[in-house]
Amino acid sequence: MQTQVAIIGAGPAGLLLSHLLHLNGIESVVLESRSRAEIEATIRAGVLEQGTMDILNQSGVGARMQREGVVHHGIELAFGGRRHRIDLTELTGRSITVYAQNEVIKDLVAARLAVDGKILFEVSDVSLHDLQGKTPSVRYTQLGEPAVLQADFVIGCDGFHGVSRPAIPENPRQDFQRSYPFGWFGILVEAPPSSDELIYAQHQRGFVLVSTRSPTVQRLYFQCDPKDDVDNWSDDRIWSELNTRLACSDGWALKEGRIFQKNIIGMRSFVSTPMQYGRLFLAGDAAHIVPPTGAKGLNLAVSDVRLLASGFEQFYRDGRQDLLAGYTEAALKRVWRAEHFSWWMTSMLHNFADASPFQQQLQRAELDYVVASRAAATALAENYVGMQF
């Protein structure tokens, strides 16, 4: 089989790139190791920046997001028993939308299949070949049969553990990584939202995030030991911990309900460069990972594929490679800005076991400054809603 662009991975990055290429008359094939049901059922966070919302709307896949997503014009920082609102829209003129990542995937899969877009599910044994030549290929197995897909370009959207990034040799590849000494304990709860907007809470016992998934489902996280086990946490213990960390002087309280999912996620920052090698390009988690505190993961993937789509449009329309040649440099500017913001939010809101009393006071002083200074609040808001393209 032949195509113009072979895309490894049917996450938001791979599916959106395939959709954008289609709108520009460029053929693509997406290969995915999981089934359609699996990718559409994997529940992950979905805080969409203004730019991400704009791209989904402009490309014709934002209708359901507009109907079912929840637009937020602010967030709250809670510490010292008080809540402080950061007015994102007043400070920046922009907003965010809470719309789960698996819902974005459903919309993109439907859009691709509606025009007979090629998505090959449940493939295995994927390997990349001839990446430095003009006709790279992808070998894989589907339904027990080996196959080869030839293309002009290969795009790795297959995440941190995929085959694409290791296909770039260690020279010139350079990886930057930082692991954090804590994780997030996440729960899904059958209950109406406890707050109209996301709450980022700092407490001496650890961080908490109050979020939502729908009018009837809340998503809550609290800082924990990444080596902990969910079986160590009964529902009563979870609610006790959350209520202790979120106690406020204004009488606000969580709305409790039946917990139907528990999981623990690790926290790390990661960047791999270059994001291209010959005819291979990396996008999304295959090239970079951010701690979820800054809500940047999905949005960085969208930024990457926006650059790639423009580059391929130029290549196939004009025969030029300027944008593709400069992809790594252009993408990393936004990646490192997001890495810094996510690190800053993580450092400001989490407890570090080795922090001295002096460092703890500095952390509190920074929180006080952010909520008291319009300039500091604007810097947070500007990064949170996403820097303009």
C-alpha positions in Angstrom: 0.0 0.0 0.0 1.2 3.5 -0.7 0.2 6.9 0.6 1.7 10.4 0.9 1.9 10.6 4.7 2.0 7.5 7.1 1.0 8.4 10.6 1.8 6.1 13.5 -0.7 6.5 16.3 -4.4 7.3 16.4 -4.4 9.7 19.4 -5.4 13.4 19.1 -2.1 14.3 17.3 -2.3 11.6 14.6 -6.0 11.9 13.9 -6.0 15.7 13.8 -3.0 15.7 11.5 -4.7 13.2 9.2 -7.9 15.4 9.2 -6.0 18.6 8.4 -4.0 16.9 5.6 -7.3 15.7 4.1 -8.6 19.2 4.1 -5.6 20.2 2.0 -6.0 17.3 -0.4 -3.1 15.3 1.0 -3.5 11.5 1.5 -2.6 9.8 4.7 -2.9 6.4 6.5 -3.1 6.1 10.3 -1.9 3.0 12.0 -3.0 2.2 15.6 -2.2 -0.7 17.9 -5.5 -0.5 19.8 -9.1 -1.0 18.6 -11.4 1.9 17.9 -13.4 1.0 21.0 -10.2 1.2 23.2 -9.0 4.6 22.0 -12.5 6.1 22.3 -12.9 4.7 25.8 -9.6 5.8 27.3 -10.6 8.7 29.6 -8.0 11.4 29.9 -8.0 15.1 30.9 -9.2 17.6 28.4 -8.5 21.3 29.1 -8.4 22.9 25.6 -6.6 26.1 25.0 -8.2 28.9 23.0 -6.0 28.0 20.0 -6.9 24.3 20.2 -10.6 25.2 20.3 -10.1 27.5 17.3 -8.4 24.8 15.2 -11.1 22.2 16.0 -13.8 24.7 15.0 -12.0 26.0 11.9 -11.4 22.4 10.6 -15.1 21.4 11.1 -14.8 19.0 14.0 -15.8 21.3 16.9 -19.6 21.2 16.8 -20.0 18.6 19.6 -17.3 20.4 21.6 -19.3 23.6 21.4 -22.5 21.8 22.5 -21.1 19.6 25.2 -17.8 21.2 26.3 -17.9 23.6 29.2 -16.2 27.0 28.6 -14.3 28.3 31.6 -13.4 32.0 31.9 -11.3 31.6 35.0 -9.6 29.2 37.5 -9.3 29.4 41.2 -6.1 29.1 43.4 -6.9 27.9 46.9 -4.4 28.1 49.7 -4.3 29.2 53.4 -8.0 28.4 53.7 -9.1 30.9 51.0 -9.9 30.7 47.3 -8.7 33.3 44.8 -10.1 33.6 41.3 -7.8 34.3 38.3 -10.1 35.8 35.6 -8.6 34.3 32.4 -10.9 36.1 30.0 -10.6 39.6 31.6 -6.8 39.3 31.7 -6.3 37.9 28.2 -9.5 38.1 26.2 -9.5 34.3 25.8 -10.8 31.2 27.6 -10.5 27.5 27.9 -13.0 24.6 27.3 -13.2 21.5 29.4 -13.8 18.6 27.0 -12.3 15.2 27.6 -9.6 13.9 25.3 -11.5 10.8 24.4 -14.4 12.9 23.2 -12.0 14.8 20.9 -10.8 11.4 19.6 -14.4 10.3 18.9 -15.0 13.5 16.9 -11.8 13.0 14.8 -12.4 9.3 14.2 -15.9 10.0 13.0 -14.6 12.8 10.7 -12.0 10.6 9.1 -14.3 7.6 8.6 -17.0 9.9 7.1 -14.8 10.6 4.2 -13.3 7.0 4.0 -10.1 8.1 5.7 -7.8 5.1 6.3 -7.3 4.2 9.9 -5.8 0.7 10.4 -6.7 -0.5 13.9 -5.1 -3.3 15.9 -1.8 -3.4 14.1 1.4 -4.8 15.7 5.1 -5.4 15.0 5.4 -1.8 13.6 8.9 -0.9 12.3 10.2 2.1 10.3 12.6 1.8 7.4 14.6 4.0 4.9 13.8 7.2 6.9 16.7 9.0 5.2 15.5 8.2 1.7 12.7 9.7 -0.3 10.5 6.6 0.0 10.4 5.6 3.7 8.2 2.6 4.6 6.4 1.2 7.6 6.2 -2.6 8.1 3.5 -4.0 10.3 1.2 -6.9 11.0 -2.6 -6.8 10.9 -5.0 -9.8 11.3 -1.9 -12.0 11.4 -0.7 -10.9 8.0 2.5 -8.9 7.4 2.2 -5.7 5.3 4.2 -2.7 4.1 3.1 0.9 3.8 5.2 3.1 1.6 5.0 6.9 2.0 6.7 10.2 1.3 6.9 10.9 5.0 6.3 9.1 8.3 4.9 10.9 11.4 5.4 9.4 14.8 2.4 10.2 17.0 2.7 7.0 19.0 3.6 8.4 22.4 6.5 8.0 24.8 6.7 4.2 24.5 6.2 4.0 20.7 8.6 2.9 18.1 9.1 6.3 16.4 11.4 8.2 18.7 13.8 5.3 19.1 14.1 5.2 15.3 16.1 8.4 15.6 19.7 7.5 16.4 21.2 8.5 19.7 23.4 10.8 17.8 21.8 13.3 17.0 19.0 12.6 19.4 19.2 14.2 22.8 16.6 13.6 25.6 15.9 16.0 28.5 14.0 14.6 31.5 13.0 15.4 35.0 11.0 13.1 37.2 9.1 14.5 40.2 9.0 12.8 43.6 5.2 12.6 43.7 2.3 11.5 41.7 -1.4 12.3 41.3 -4.1 10.0 42.8 -7.1 10.5 40.4 -10.7 9.5 41.0 -13.9 9.7 38.9 -17.0 10.4 41.0 -20.7 10.3 40.2 -21.7 13.7 41.5 -22.5 17.1 40.1 -19.7 19.7 39.8 -18.4 21.1 43.1 -17.2 24.2 41.4 -18.1 26.2 38.2 -14.3 26.4 37.5 -11.2 24.3 38.1 -9.7 24.7 41.6 -5.9 24.3 42.1 -5.3 23.9 45.8 -2.0 24.0 47.7 -2.1 22.6 51.3 0.6 21.4 53.7 -0.6 17.9 53.1 -0.3 18.2 49.3 -1.9 19.5 46.1 -5.5 19.0 45.0 -7.2 19.6 41.6 -10.9 19.9 41.5 -12.2 19.4 37.9 -15.2 18.0 36.1 -16.1 15.7 33.2 -19.8 16.2 32.8 -22.8 17.5 34.6 -22.9 14.2 36.5 -19.2 13.3 36.8 -16.4 15.0 38.7 -12.6 14.4 38.2 -10.5 14.9 41.3 -6.8 14.6 41.9 -4.6 14.8 45.0 -0.9 14.6 45.4 0.4 11.2 46.6 3.4 8.9 46.7 3.8 7.6 43.1 4.6 4.2 44.6 1.4 4.1 46.6 -1.3 1.6 45.8 -5.0 2.5 45.1 -6.0 -0.4 47.3 -4.6 1.5 50.3 -7.2 4.1 49.9 -10.8 3.4 50.9 -13.5 5.8 49.7 -13.8 7.2 53.3 -10.1 7.8 53.5 -10.1 9.6 50.1 -13.0 11.9 51.0 -11.4 12.7 54.4 -8.1 13.6 52.7 -9.7 15.7 50.0 -11.9 17.6 52.5 -9.0 18.3 54.8 -6.9 19.7 52.0 -9.7 21.7 50.5 -11.2 23.2 53.7 -12.1 26.9 53.1 -13.1 29.6 55.5 -16.1 30.5 53.2 -17.9 27.3 53.9 -17.4 25.8 50.4 -17.3 22.0 50.4 -17.0 19.2 47.9 -20.0 17.3 46.6 -19.4 13.7 47.3 -20.7 10.7 45.4 -19.9 7.1 44.3 -16.2 6.7 43.3 -16.1 4.5 40.2 -12.5 4.8 39.1 -9.1 5.2 40.9 -5.7 5.5 39.5 -2.2 6.9 40.2 -0.2 8.7 37.6 3.5 9.7 37.7 4.8 13.1 37.0 7.7 14.0 34.7 8.9 16.5 32.2 10.5 15.2 29.0 11.7 16.7 25.7 13.4 14.9 22.9 15.3 16.8 20.2 15.4 16.9 17.2 11.8 16.2 16.4 12.7 15.2 12.9 15.1 12.8 11.2 15.2 12.5 7.5 11.6 11.9 6.4 10.4 11.1 10.0 8.8 13.7 12.2 7.6 13.4 15.8 4.5 15.0 17.3 2.8 15.0 20.7 3.9 12.7 23.5 6.4 10.9 21.2 8.6 14.1 21.5 7.6 15.7 24.8 5.7 15.2 28.0 4.6 17.8 30.6 3.3 17.3 34.1 -0.5 17.7 34.0 -0.5 20.7 36.3 -0.3 23.1 33.4 -2.9 21.3 31.2 -0.6 21.5 28.2 -0.2 17.9 26.9 -3.0 17.7 24.3 -2.6 21.4 23.4 1.1 20.9 22.5 0.2 18.0 20.3 -2.3 20.2 18.4 0.4 22.9 18.1 2.8 20.3 16.6 0.4 19.0 14.0 -0.6 22.5 13.0 3.0 23.2 12.1 3.3 19.9 10.3 0.1 20.4 8.3 1.3 23.8 7.1 4.6 22.3 6.2 3.1 19.5 4.1 0.7 21.9 2.4 3.7 24.0 1.4 5.6 20.9 0.2 2.9 19.4 -1.9 1.5 22.8 -3.2 4.8 24.6 -3.9 7.5 22.0 -3.8 9.2 23.9 -1.0 10.5 22.4 2.3 11.2 25.6 4.3 8.5 24.9 6.9 9.3 21.2 7.3 13.0 21.9 7.6 12.3 24.4 10.4 9.8 22.2 12.2 11.9 21.3 15.2 13.0 24.8 15.9 9.5 26.2 15.5 7.9 23.5 17.6 10.4 23.6 20.5 9.8 27.3 21.1 6.3 26.5 22.2 7.3 23.2 23.8 9.9 24.7 26.1 7.6 27.6 27.1 4.9 25.0 28.0 7.5 22.9 29.9 8.5 25.9 31.9 5.0 26.9 32.7 4.1 23.3 33.7 7.2 23.1 35.9 6.4 26.5 37.5 2.8 25.5 38.3 3.9 22.2 39.7 6.6 23.7 41.8 4.3 26.4 43.2 1.4 24.1 44.1 3.0 20.8 45.3 4.7 19.9 48.5 8.3 18.7 48.2 9.4 16.3 51.0 12.9 17.8 51.1 11.7 21.4 51.1 13.2 23.5 54.0 11.0 25.9 56.0 12.7 28.7 54.1 11.6 27.2 50.7 8.1 26.6 52.0 7.8 30.3 52.9 9.1 31.2 49.4 6.4 29.1 47.9 3.7 30.8 49.9 5.1 34.2 49.0 4.9 33.3 45.3 1.2 32.3 45.6 0.4 35.5 47.5 2.1 37.5 44.7 0.3 35.8 41.9 -3.2 36.5 43.4 -2.3 40.1 44.5 -0.4 41.3 41.4 -2.3 41.9 38.1 1.0 41.4 36.2 1.7 38.1 37.8 -1.9 36.9 37.4 -1.8 37.9 33.7 1.4 35.9 33.2 -0.3 32.8 34.6 -3.5 33.4 32.6 -1.7 34.1 29.4 0.2 30.8 29.6 -2.9 28.8 30.8 -5.1 29.8 27.9 -2.2 29.3 25.6 0.2 31.7 23.8 -1.2 32.8 20.5 0.1 31.0 17.4 
